[in-house]
Amino acid sequence: MSINTSNTKDMVRSRLAITNSSFLNISSQTIERVNSYELLGIHIDSSLSWSIHIDYIIKEATTRLHFLKQLKLKLIDHLRTTH
């Protein structure tokens, strides 16, 4: 089995700020270090808090709610003009 280094991410899980840690190398390729990552639809950050995931869910819900409100207004206008 081989590791696809272009799709592999490195995340140091800690509540403390990590500044001088070494980078991970596999087959002489440096693995990208990230502070947060989306895995199976869940946003995970290095401190294991839910704040990034909750912010993402709120943004998605707000966008969909706005779309539904616009659809409701258009439907009300359409019903008023046809009746």
WOMOUR-V292633 format. One line per field, one symbol per residue. psi: psi as a letter, one per 20 degrees, with the letter a starting at -180 (. if undefined). A space follows every 10 residues. Layout:
psi->???
//
This chain:
psi->pqpnhhjpqp pooqiqpohk qqqppplkpp pppqhqqpok jppprhjkrj gggghggggg hgghggghgg ggghgggghh hi.
//
